[in-house]
């Protein structure tokens, strides 16, 4: 359940309650504005000033365990060098 609050005639924010499972309901006005529907992916980012920024993720596909590391390694050792280290040469 969420509670919009106003200053004068302007709605300035929405307060929602966190469940015992850590879940919150995204207010309908926010879902409508961002186009969030059941099954949509969302991303939470922590801003430098402490605010949380909620963004709809168009193609939601969780990255694999090592996907984020792909393409980050340097040139490294060649096969001959690895074999020499393995053999103790």
C-alpha positions in Angstrom: 0.0 0.0 0.0 1.3 3.5 -0.8 0.4 6.9 0.4 0.8 9.9 -1.9 1.5 13.2 -0.1 1.0 16.7 -1.3 2.4 20.1 -0.7 -0.4 22.6 -1.7 -2.0 21.2 -4.8 1.2 19.3 -6.0 1.8 15.6 -5.3 5.5 15.5 -4.4 6.1 11.9 -3.4 4.7 8.6 -2.6 5.4 6.6 0.5 5.1 2.8 0.5 5.5 0.1 3.1 8.1 -2.7 3.0 6.8 -6.2 3.6 8.5 -8.7 5.9 10.0 -10.2 2.7 11.6 -6.9 1.7 9.0 -6.3 -1.1 7.4 -3.0 -2.0 4.5 -2.1 -4.3 5.6 0.3 -7.1 2.8 2.9 -7.2 0.6 2.7 -10.2 1.5 6.3 -11.3 5.2 5.2 -11.4 4.4 1.9 -13.2 2.3 3.8 -15.8 4.9 6.5 -16.4 7.7 4.0 -16.9 5.6 1.4 -18.8 6.3 -1.3 -16.1 4.0 -4.3 -16.5 4.1 -7.7 -14.9 7.3 -9.4 -16.0 9.1 -6.1 -16.7 12.7 -5.8 -15.4 13.7 -2.9 -13.2 17.0 -1.7 -12.1 17.8 0.1 -8.8 20.7 2.5 -8.7 22.0 4.3 -5.6 22.6 8.0 -6.4 25.4 9.9 -4.7 23.0 11.9 -2.6 21.4 8.7 -1.2 18.3 8.6 -3.4 17.4 5.4 -5.2 16.8 5.7 -9.0 14.4 3.1 -10.5 14.8 2.4 -14.2 12.8 0.1 -16.4 15.1 -2.4 -18.2 13.9 -3.1 -21.7 15.6 -6.5 -22.3 15.9 -8.0 -18.9 18.3 -10.9 -19.0 20.4 -11.6 -15.9 24.1 -11.9 -16.8 25.8 -15.2 -16.2 28.3 -15.7 -13.4 31.3 -14.7 -15.6 29.5 -12.6 -18.3 30.6 -9.4 -16.7 34.2 -10.4 -16.9 34.2 -11.3 -20.6 36.7 -9.4 -22.6 38.6 -8.0 -19.6 41.7 -10.2 -19.5 44.9 -8.9 -20.9 47.2 -10.7 -23.3 48.4 -13.2 -20.6 50.7 -16.1 -21.1 51.0 -18.2 -24.2 50.6 -22.0 -24.2 54.4 -22.6 -24.2 54.9 -20.3 -21.2 52.1 -22.0 -19.3 53.5 -25.5 -20.1 57.0 -24.3 -19.0 55.6 -23.1 -15.6 53.6 -26.4 -15.2 56.7 -28.5 -15.9 58.9 -26.3 -13.7 61.3 -25.4 -16.6 
